[in-house]
Amino acid sequence: MKSSKEKISALIITYNEIGYIEKCIQSIAFADEIIVVDSFSTDGTYEYLANLDNVKVMQHPFDNFTLQKSFALKQASNDWVLFVDADEVVSENLKYEILETLNSNPEHSAYWFYRKFMFQNKTLLFSGWQTDKNYRLFRKSRVKFSEEKLVHETLDIKGSSGILNEKLIHYCYKNFEEYKEKMISYGRLKAKESFFKEKKFNYAYMVLKPSWKFIHRYFLRLGILDGKKGIIICYLDSLGVLERFRELKRLETKNNLAYYLVMPE
């Protein structure tokens, strides 16, 4: 089965994804259109995509993940959308399941995909990632990205949801420094979420929550069984939580300083 009676738009947002994006594009070549929204990559990602005949690529400034994905969603010509990250790959079995699902008069408006986390091309079996899932296939006309999330965005859905059996392959961890920067970036966006919701910085939480994140992922979610890989991933995930509180403190300090500077005498 190579096609679906329902046309599919495959969407990706990118920034400096050379080394990942090639496999991703190859794996979604079955889609009727592929649209990539690039936030001004500097590593050749945009130029690579611009030379592909089966890809429509455009550049758009990045503010946060929700706004960028909402913009990408508006570009889709078809109602059924397959939204993947640049470091994700649709396996042949998952491709078959997607097409089979869409050829069977799907009852749901959106479908969850479980993900298989790859650590330098080796599967990470535990460390909290064993039940990781995201919405990746959905009707454009029945969803919108929740405005409350700036990172780890989610969907507001009109209708029911289903879950596909085959896993999406997630090549997230390439090297220590790259994953560290990603976790720090995510932490800062989460801090903005908290700041906009008027959540206050708390020193106790800054100590306890990163520690709990590591304990929960490493011991309760069995990261210990992933060996050295588990220690690295659980540490970096907890670092992201720590950065959230550091950034929230910086935002509060900056906001308070601005308030005092504009106060009338």
Phi and psi in degrees as GROMACS dihedral restraints (atoms count N, CA, C in turn):
[ dihedral_restraints ]
;  ai    aj    ak    al  type     phi  dphi    fc
    3     4     5     6     1  -112.6    20    10
    4     5     6     7     1    -9.6    20    10
    6     7     8     9     1  -147.3    20    10
    7     8     9    10     1   168.2    20    10
    9    10    11    12     1  -121.6    20    10
   10    11    12    13     1   148.2    20    10
   12    13    14    15     1   -69.9    20    10
   13    14    15    16     1   -19.7    20    10
   15    16    17    18     1   -93.4    20    10
   16    17    18    19     1   125.3    20    10
   18    19    20    21     1   -71.0    20    10
   19    20    21    22     1   144.7    20    10
   21    22    23    24     1  -121.6    20    10
   22    23    24    25     1   132.2    20    10
   24    25    26    27     1  -102.9    20    10
   25    26    27    28     1   121.7    20    10
   27    28    29    30     1   -95.8    20    10
   28    29    30    31     1   128.4    20    10
   30    31    32    33     1  -121.5    20    10
   31    32    33    34     1   142.2    20    10
   33    34    35    36     1  -143.0    20    10
   34    35    36    37     1   142.0    20    10
   36    37    38    39     1  -109.0    20    10
   37    38    39    40     1   144.3    20    10
   39    40    41    42     1  -137.6    20    10
   40    41    42    43     1   153.8    20    10
   42    43    44    45     1  -157.5    20    10
   43    44    45    46     1   113.4    20    10
   45    46    47    48     1    52.0    20    10
   46    47    48    49     1    67.1    20    10
   48    49    50    51     1  -115.9    20    10
   49    50    51    52     1    15.1    20    10
   51    52    53    54     1   -60.3    20    10
   52    53    54    55     1   134.6    20    10
   54    55    56    57     1   102.0    20    10
   55    56    57    58     1   -19.3    20    10
   57    58    59    60     1  -115.5    20    10
   58    59    60    61     1   -48.1    20    10
   60    61    62    63     1   -61.6    20    10
   61    62    63    64     1   -28.3    20    10
   63    64    65    66     1   -61.1    20    10
   64    65    66    67     1   -48.9    20    10
   66    67    68    69     1   -66.1    20    10
   67    68    69    70     1   -37.3    20    10
   69    70    71    72     1   -60.6    20    10
   70    71    72    73     1   -50.5    20    10
   72    73    74    75     1   -60.8    20    10
   73    74    75    76     1   -43.5    20    10
   75    76    77    78     1   -59.4    20    10
   76    77    78    79     1   -37.0    20    10
   78    79    80    81     1   -77.3    20    10
   79    80    81    82     1   -16.4    20    10
   81    82    83    84     1  -113.2    20    10
   82    83    84    85     1    19.6    20    10
   84    85    86    87     1   -63.9    20    10
   85    86    87    88     1   -15.6    20    10
   87    88    89    90     1   -74.3    20    10
   88    89    90    91     1   -14.8    20    10
   90    91    92    93     1   -67.7    20    10
   91    92    93    94     1   153.7    20    10
   93    94    95    96     1   -73.9    20    10
   94    95    96    97     1   -27.6    20    10
   96    97    98    99     1  -148.3    20    10
   97    98    99   100     1   147.8    20    10
   99   100   101   102     1  -122.4    20    10
  100   101   102   103     1   121.4    20    10
  102   103   104   105     1  -120.2    20    10
  103   104   105   106     1   128.5    20    10
  105   106   107   108     1  -120.9    20    10
  106   107   108   109     1   129.3    20    10
  108   109   110   111     1  -107.4    20    10
  109   110   111   112     1   112.8    20    10
  111   112   113   114     1  -103.5    20    10
  112   113   114   115     1   136.0    20    10
  114   115   116   117     1   -98.9    20    10
  115   116   117   118     1    55.9    20    10
  117   118   119   120     1    61.3    20    10
  118   119   120   121     1    58.6    20    10
  120   121   122   123     1   -59.7    20    10
  121   122   123   124     1   151.4    20    10
  123   124   125   126     1  -116.6    20    10
  124   125   126   127     1     4.9    20    10
  126   127   128   129     1  -108.9    20    10
  127   128   129   130     1    10.4    20    10
  129   130   131   132     1    97.2    20    10
  130   131   132   133     1     0.9    20    10
  132   133   134   135     1   -57.9    20    10
  133   134   135   136     1   -48.8    20    10
  135   136   137   138     1   -62.6    20    10
  136   137   138   139     1   -44.8    20    10
  138   139   140   141     1   -63.6    20    10
  139   140   141   142     1   -39.9    20    10
  141   142   143   144     1   -60.2    20    10
  142   143   144   145     1   -47.6    20    10
  144   145   146   147     1   -67.4    20    10
  145   146   147   148     1   -36.9    20    10
  147   148   149   150     1   -64.7    20    10
  148   149   150   151     1   -20.9    20    10
  150   151   152   153     1   -92.2    20    10
  151   152   153   154     1     1.5    20    10
  153   154   155   156     1   -94.0    20    10
  154   155   156   157     1   128.7    20    10
  156   157   158   159     1   -69.8    20    10
  157   158   159   160     1   -26.4    20    10
  159   160   161   162     1   -97.9    20    10
  160   161   162   163     1    12.7    20    10
  162   163   164   165     1  -125.8    20    10
  163   164   165   166     1   133.8    20    10
  165   166   167   168     1  -103.2    20    10
  166   167   168   169     1   115.2    20    10
  168   169   170   171     1  -117.3    20    10
  169   170   171   172     1   141.3    20    10
  171   172   173   174     1  -140.7    20    10
  172   173   174   175     1   159.2    20    10
  174   175   176   177     1  -110.0    20    10
  175   176   177   178     1   140.9    20    10
  177   178   179   180     1  -150.8    20    10
  178   179   180   181     1   133.4    20    10
  180   181   182   183     1   -59.4    20    10
  181   182   183   184     1   141.8    20    10
  183   184   185   186     1   -95.4    20    10
  184   185   186   187     1   125.1    20    10
  186   187   188   189     1  -108.2    20    10
  187   188   189   190     1   -52.9    20    10
  189   190   191   192     1  -156.1    20    10
  190   191   192   193     1   170.0    20    10
  192   193   194   195     1   -65.0    20    10
  193   194   195   196     1   -38.8    20    10
  195   196   197   198     1   -63.9    20    10
  196   197   198   199     1   -46.8    20    10
  198   199   200   201     1   -66.1    20    10
  199   200   201   202     1   -38.4    20    10
  201   202   203   204     1   -67.9    20    10
  202   203   204   205     1   -41.7    20    10
  204   205   206   207     1   -72.0    20    10
  205   206   207   208     1   -33.3    20    10
  207   208   209   210     1   -64.2    20    10
  208   209   210   211     1   -40.2    20    10
  210   211   212   213     1   -63.4    20    10
  211   212   213   214     1   -44.9    20    10
  213   214   215   216     1   -61.3    20    10
  214   215   216   217     1   -40.7    20    10
  216   217   218   219     1   -60.8    20    10
  217   218   219   220     1   -35.9    20    10
  219   220   221   222     1   -65.7    20    10
  220   221   222   223     1   -21.7    20    10
  222   223   224   225     1   -81.2    20    10
  223   224   225   226     1   -15.2    20    10
  225   226   227   228     1   -68.4    20    10
  226   227   228   229     1   133.6    20    10
  228   229   230   231     1   -83.5    20    10
  229   230   231   232     1   -24.3    20    10
  231   232   233   234     1  -108.2    20    10
  232   233   234   235     1   158.3    20    10
  234   235   236   237     1   -74.7    20    10
  235   236   237   238     1   -39.8    20    10
  237   238   239   240     1   -82.9    20    10
  238   239   240   241     1   126.6    20    10
  240   241   242   243     1  -122.1    20    10
  241   242   243   244     1   132.4    20    10
  243   244   245   246     1  -107.8    20    10
  244   245   246   247     1   108.3    20    10
  246   247   248   249     1  -106.8    20    10
  247   248   249   250     1   113.0    20    10
  249   250   251   252     1  -122.7    20    10
  250   251   252   253     1   156.3    20    10
  252   253   254   255     1   -85.2    20    10
  253   254   255   256     1   158.4    20    10
  255   256   257   258     1   -64.9    20    10
  256   257   258   259     1   -22.0    20    10
  258   259   260   261     1   -99.3    20    10
  259   260   261   262     1    19.9    20    10
  261   262   263   264     1  -112.9    20    10
  262   263   264   265     1   149.9    20    10
  264   265   266   267     1  -131.3    20    10
  265   266   267   268     1   131.3    20    10
  267   268   269   270     1   -87.1    20    10
  268   269   270   271     1   115.4    20    10
  270   271   272   273     1   -70.9    20    10
  271   272   273   274     1   165.7    20    10
  273   274   275   276     1   -60.9    20    10
  274   275   276   277     1   -40.4    20    10
  276   277   278   279     1   -66.0    20    10
  277   278   279   280     1   -39.5    20    10
  279   280   281   282     1   -68.5    20    10
  280   281   282   283     1   -40.9    20    10
  282   283   284   285     1   -55.2    20    10
  283   284   285   286     1   -47.4    20    10
  285   286   287   288     1   -60.9    20    10
  286   287   288   289     1   -42.2    20    10
  288   289   290   291     1   -66.7    20    10
  289   290   291   292     1   -38.2    20    10
  291   292   293   294     1   -60.2    20    10
  292   293   294   295     1   -49.6    20    10
  294   295   296   297     1   -65.5    20    10
  295   296   297   298     1   -41.4    20    10
  297   298   299   300     1   -63.0    20    10
  298   299   300   301     1   -40.1    20    10
  300   301   302   303     1   -63.8    20    10
  301   302   303   304     1   -45.5    20    10
  303   304   305   306     1   -73.5    20    10
  304   305   306   307     1   -18.4    20    10
  306   307   308   309     1   -89.2    20    10
  307   308   309   310     1     1.9    20    10
  309   310   311   312     1  -114.8    20    10
  310   311   312   313     1    32.4    20    10
  312   313   314   315     1    48.8    20    10
  313   314   315   316     1    66.5    20    10
  315   316   317   318     1   -56.8    20    10
  316   317   318   319     1   134.8    20    10
  318   319   320   321     1   -86.8    20    10
  319   320   321   322     1   -19.5    20    10
  321   322   323   324     1   -95.3    20    10
  322   323   324   325     1   156.8    20    10
  324   325   326   327     1   -87.4    20    10
  325   326   327   328     1   -22.8    20    10
  327   328   329   330     1  -151.7    20    10
  328   329   330   331     1   155.4    20    10
  330   331   332   333     1  -131.4    20    10
  331   332   333   334     1   133.2    20    10
  333   334   335   336     1   -77.9    20    10
  334   335   336   337     1   145.6    20    10
  336   337   338   339     1  -117.0    20    10
  337   338   339   340     1   128.3    20    10
  339   340   341   342     1   -73.8    20    10
  340   341   342   343     1   153.6    20    10
  342   343   344   345     1  -123.8    20    10
  343   344   345   346     1   142.8    20    10
  345   346   347   348     1  -102.2    20    10
  346   347   348   349     1   116.4    20    10
  348   349   350   351     1   -83.0    20    10
  349   350   351   352     1   124.6    20    10
  351   352   353   354     1  -104.5    20    10
  352   353   354   355     1   126.1    20    10
  354   355   356   357     1  -107.2    20    10
  355   356   357   358     1   102.4    20    10
  357   358   359   360     1    48.1    20    10
  358   359   360   361     1    52.4    20    10
  360   361   362   363     1    69.2    20    10
  361   362   363   364     1    10.4    20    10
  363   364   365   366     1  -119.3    20    10
  364   365   366   367     1   142.2    20    10
  366   367   368   369     1   -70.3    20    10
  367   368   369   370     1   130.9    20    10
  369   370   371   372     1   -92.5    20    10
  370   371   372   373     1   116.0    20    10
  372   373   374   375     1   -86.2    20    10
  373   374   375   376     1   -26.4    20    10
  375   376   377   378     1  -131.9    20    10
  376   377   378   379     1  -129.8    20    10
  378   379   380   381     1    60.0    20    10
  379   380   381   382     1    26.4    20    10
  381   382   383   384     1    89.2    20    10
  382   383   384   385     1    -6.3    20    10
  384   385   386   387     1   -93.7    20    10
  385   386   387   388     1    -4.4    20    10
  387   388   389   390     1   -69.4    20    10
  388   389   390   391     1   -19.2    20    10
  390   391   392   393     1  -117.7    20    10
  391   392   393   394     1    15.7    20    10
  393   394   395   396     1   -64.4    20    10
  394   395   396   397     1   130.8    20    10
  396   397   398   399     1  -149.0    20    10
  397   398   399   400     1   154.1    20    10
  399   400   401   402     1  -144.2    20    10
  400   401   402   403     1   155.0    20    10
  402   403   404   405     1   -72.9    20    10
  403   404   405   406     1   126.9    20    10
  405   406   407   408     1  -131.4    20    10
  406   407   408   409     1   -20.9    20    10
  408   409   410   411     1  -126.0    20    10
  409   410   411   412     1   123.2    20    10
  411   412   413   414     1  -162.1    20    10
  412   413   414   415     1   165.3    20    10
  414   415   416   417     1   -84.3    20    10
  415   416   417   418     1   125.4    20    10
  417   418   419   420     1   -58.1    20    10
  418   419   420   421     1   -36.8    20    10
  420   421   422   423     1   -74.5    20    10
  421   422   423   424     1   -10.6    20    10
  423   424   425   426     1  -116.9    20    10
  424   425   426   427     1     7.6    20    10
  426   427   428   429     1  -138.1    20    10
  427   428   429   430     1   162.8    20    10
  429   430   431   432     1  -152.2    20    10
  430   431   432   433     1   153.1    20    10
  432   433   434   435     1   -76.1    20    10
  433   434   435   436     1   133.0    20    10
  435   436   437   438     1   -62.4    20    10
  436   437   438   439     1   129.8    20    10
  438   439   440   441     1   -75.2    20    10
  439   440   441   442     1    -9.8    20    10
  441   442   443   444     1   -80.5    20    10
  442   443   444   445     1   -13.9    20    10
  444   445   446   447     1  -110.9    20    10
  445   446   447   448     1   130.3    20    10
  447   448   449   450     1   -99.7    20    10
  448   449   450   451     1   -23.5    20    10
  450   451   452   453     1  -143.4    20    10
  451   452   453   454     1   157.1    20    10
  453   454   455   456     1    51.8    20    10
  454   455   456   457     1    47.8    20    10
  456   457   458   459     1   -60.6    20    10
  457   458   459   460     1   152.8    20    10
  459   460   461   462     1  -132.6    20    10
  460   461   462   463     1   173.1    20    10
  462   463   464   465     1  -109.5    20    10
  463   464   465   466     1   142.4    20    10
  465   466   467   468     1   -94.4    20    10
  466   467   468   469     1   123.4    20    10
  468   469   470   471     1  -121.6    20    10
  469   470   471   472     1   134.6    20    10
  471   472   473   474     1   -95.8    20    10
  472   473   474   475     1   107.3    20    10
  474   475   476   477     1   119.1    20    10
  475   476   477   478     1  -172.6    20    10
  477   478   479   480     1   -93.3    20    10
  478   479   480   481     1   167.4    20    10
  480   481   482   483     1  -123.1    20    10
  481   482   483   484     1   148.4    20    10
  483   484   485   486     1  -123.5    20    10
  484   485   486   487     1   175.5    20    10
  486   487   488   489     1  -130.7    20    10
  487   488   489   490     1   129.8    20    10
  489   490   491   492     1   -84.5    20    10
  490   491   492   493     1   153.0    20    10
  492   493   494   495     1   -82.0    20    10
  493   494   495   496     1   -41.6    20    10
  495   496   497   498     1   -74.1    20    10
  496   497   498   499     1   146.9    20    10
  498   499   500   501     1   -94.7    20    10
  499   500   501   502     1   145.7    20    10
  501   502   503   504     1   -81.6    20    10
  502   503   504   505     1   134.3    20    10
  504   505   506   507     1   -88.8    20    10
  505   506   507   508     1   124.5    20    10
  507   508   509   510     1  -114.1    20    10
  508   509   510   511     1   103.1    20    10
  510   511   512   513     1   -89.3    20    10
  511   512   513   514     1    70.1    20    10
  513   514   515   516     1   -84.1    20    10
  514   515   516   517     1   -40.7    20    10
  516   517   518   519     1   -98.9    20    10
  517   518   519   520     1   107.6    20    10
  519   520   521   522     1   -97.9    20    10
  520   521   522   523     1   -47.1    20    10
  522   523   524   525     1  -155.5    20    10
  523   524   525   526     1   169.0    20    10
  525   526   527   528     1   -60.7    20    10
  526   527   528   529     1   -50.1    20    10
  528   529   530   531     1   -65.1    20    10
  529   530   531   532     1   -39.3    20    10
  531   532   533   534     1   -65.4    20    10
  532   533   534   535     1   -44.6    20    10
  534   535   536   537     1   -69.0    20    10
  535   536   537   538     1   -35.8    20    10
  537   538   539   540     1   -60.3    20    10
  538   539   540   541     1   -46.6    20    10
  540   541   542   543     1   -62.9    20    10
  541   542   543   544     1   -36.9    20    10
  543   544   545   546     1   -64.2    20    10
  544   545   546   547     1   -44.4    20    10
  546   547   548   549     1   -65.8    20    10
  547   548   549   550     1   -37.9    20    10
  549   550   551   552     1   -65.5    20    10
  550   551   552   553     1   -43.1    20    10
  552   553   554   555     1   -61.7    20    10
  553   554   555   556     1   -44.9    20    10
  555   556   557   558     1   -61.9    20    10
  556   557   558   559     1   -41.0    20    10
  558   559   560   561     1   -60.8    20    10
  559   560   561   562     1   -39.9    20    10
  561   562   563   564     1   -69.5    20    10
  562   563   564   565     1   -37.4    20    10
  564   565   566   567     1   -67.3    20    10
  565   566   567   568     1   -38.3    20    10
  567   568   569   570     1   -63.6    20    10
  568   569   570   571     1   -34.5    20    10
  570   571   572   573     1   -63.6    20    10
  571   572   573   574     1   -40.2    20    10
  573   574   575   576     1   -63.2    20    10
  574   575   576   577     1   -40.4    20    10
  576   577   578   579     1   -56.7    20    10
  577   578   579   580     1   -48.6    20    10
  579   580   581   582     1   -64.1    20    10
  580   581   582   583     1   -39.8    20    10
  582   583   584   585     1   -64.8    20    10
  583   584   585   586     1   -43.8    20    10
  585   586   587   588     1   -65.2    20    10
  586   587   588   589     1   -28.1    20    10
  588   589   590   591     1   -88.4    20    10
  589   590   591   592     1     5.2    20    10
  591   592   593   594     1    62.9    20    10
  592   593   594   595     1    33.8    20    10
  594   595   596   597     1   -81.3    20    10
  595   596   597   598     1   136.0    20    10
  597   598   599   600     1   -92.1    20    10
  598   599   600   601     1   145.3    20    10
  600   601   602   603     1   -65.1    20    10
  601   602   603   604     1   142.5    20    10
  603   604   605   606     1  -141.0    20    10
  604   605   606   607     1   121.5    20    10
  606   607   608   609     1   -62.0    20    10
  607   608   609   610     1   -38.3    20    10
  609   610   611   612     1   -62.7    20    10
  610   611   612   613     1   -42.7    20    10
  612   613   614   615     1   -64.3    20    10
  613   614   615   616     1   -35.5    20    10
  615   616   617   618     1   -63.9    20    10
  616   617   618   619     1   -29.0    20    10
  618   619   620   621     1   -86.2    20    10
  619   620   621   622     1   -46.4    20    10
  621   622   623   624     1   -76.6    20    10
  622   623   624   625     1   -41.6    20    10
  624   625   626   627     1   -69.4    20    10
  625   626   627   628     1   -42.6    20    10
  627   628   629   630     1   -63.2    20    10
  628   629   630   631     1   -38.4    20    10
  630   631   632   633     1   -63.5    20    10
  631   632   633   634     1   -43.6    20    10
  633   634   635   636     1   -65.3    20    10
  634   635   636   637     1   -37.7    20    10
  636   637   638   639     1   -58.6    20    10
  637   638   639   640     1   -44.7    20    10
  639   640   641   642     1   -66.1    20    10
  640   641   642   643     1   -47.5    20    10
  642   643   644   645     1   -60.4    20    10
  643   644   645   646     1   -44.0    20    10
  645   646   647   648     1   -64.0    20    10
  646   647   648   649     1   -47.2    20    10
  648   649   650   651     1   -71.2    20    10
  649   650   651   652     1   -40.7    20    10
  651   652   653   654     1   -80.2    20    10
  652   653   654   655     1   -39.7    20    10
  654   655   656   657     1  -100.8    20    10
  655   656   657   658     1   -56.1    20    10
  657   658   659   660     1   -71.6    20    10
  658   659   660   661     1   -33.2    20    10
  660   661   662   663     1  -101.7    20    10
  661   662   663   664     1    15.9    20    10
  663   664   665   666     1    67.3    20    10
  664   665   666   667     1    28.5    20    10
  666   667   668   669     1   -59.6    20    10
  667   668   669   670     1   -25.7    20    10
  669   670   671   672     1   -58.6    20    10
  670   671   672   673     1   -27.7    20    10
  672   673   674   675     1   -78.8    20    10
  673   674   675   676     1   -10.8    20    10
  675   676   677   678     1   -89.7    20    10
  676   677   678   679     1     4.0    20    10
  678   679   680   681     1    64.8    20    10
  679   680   681   682     1  -139.7    20    10
  681   682   683   684     1   -60.5    20    10
  682   683   684   685     1   -36.6    20    10
  684   685   686   687     1   -59.7    20    10
  685   686   687   688     1   -40.6    20    10
  687   688   689   690     1   -64.9    20    10
  688   689   690   691     1   -41.1    20    10
  690   691   692   693     1   -61.6    20    10
  691   692   693   694     1   -45.9    20    10
  693   694   695   696     1   -62.9    20    10
  694   695   696   697     1   -49.6    20    10
  696   697   698   699     1   -64.9    20    10
  697   698   699   700     1   -44.6    20    10
  699   700   701   702     1   -65.6    20    10
  700   701   702   703     1   -37.6    20    10
  702   703   704   705     1   -63.7    20    10
  703   704   705   706     1   -48.1    20    10
  705   706   707   708     1   -68.5    20    10
  706   707   708   709     1   -34.6    20    10
  708   709   710   711     1   -64.5    20    10
  709   710   711   712     1   -39.5    20    10
  711   712   713   714     1   -71.0    20    10
  712   713   714   715     1   -30.7    20    10
  714   715   716   717     1   -63.1    20    10
  715   716   717   718     1   -37.2    20    10
  717   718   719   720     1   -61.4    20    10
  718   719   720   721     1   -37.9    20    10
  720   721   722   723     1   -67.0    20    10
  721   722   723   724     1   -43.4    20    10
  723   724   725   726     1   -59.5    20    10
  724   725   726   727     1   -42.8    20    10
  726   727   728   729     1   -64.4    20    10
  727   728   729   730     1   -31.5    20    10
  729   730   731   732     1   -59.4    20    10
  730   731   732   733     1   -43.6    20    10
  732   733   734   735     1   -74.4    20    10
  733   734   735   736     1   -36.3    20    10
  735   736   737   738     1   -59.7    20    10
  736   737   738   739     1   -46.4    20    10
  738   739   740   741     1   -68.4    20    10
  739   740   741   742     1   -37.0    20    10
  741   742   743   744     1   -62.5    20    10
  742   743   744   745     1   -39.4    20    10
  744   745   746   747     1   -63.5    20    10
  745   746   747   748     1   -42.3    20    10
  747   748   749   750     1   -63.1    20    10
  748   749   750   751     1   -41.5    20    10
  750   751   752   753     1   -65.0    20    10
  751   752   753   754     1   -41.7    20    10
  753   754   755   756     1   -64.9    20    10
  754   755   756   757     1   -43.1    20    10
  756   757   758   759     1   -62.8    20    10
  757   758   759   760     1   -44.6    20    10
  759   760   761   762     1   -63.1    20    10
  760   761   762   763     1   -41.8    20    10
  762   763   764   765     1   -66.4    20    10
  763   764   765   766     1   -41.5    20    10
  765   766   767   768     1   -66.4    20    10
  766   767   768   769     1   -39.0    20    10
  768   769   770   771     1   -63.9    20    10
  769   770   771   772     1   -43.0    20    10
  771   772   773   774     1   -62.7    20    10
  772   773   774   775     1   -38.0    20    10
  774   775   776   777     1   -63.5    20    10
  775   776   777   778     1   -45.8    20    10
  777   778   779   780     1   -68.7    20    10
  778   779   780   781     1   -31.5    20    10
  780   781   782   783     1   -69.6    20    10
  781   782   783   784     1   -27.9    20    10
  783   784   785   786     1   -98.3    20    10
  784   785   786   787     1    -4.4    20    10
  786   787   788   789     1   -64.7    20    10
  787   788   789   790     1   134.3    20    10
  789   790   791   792     1   -68.3    20    10
  790   791   792   793     1   147.9    20    10
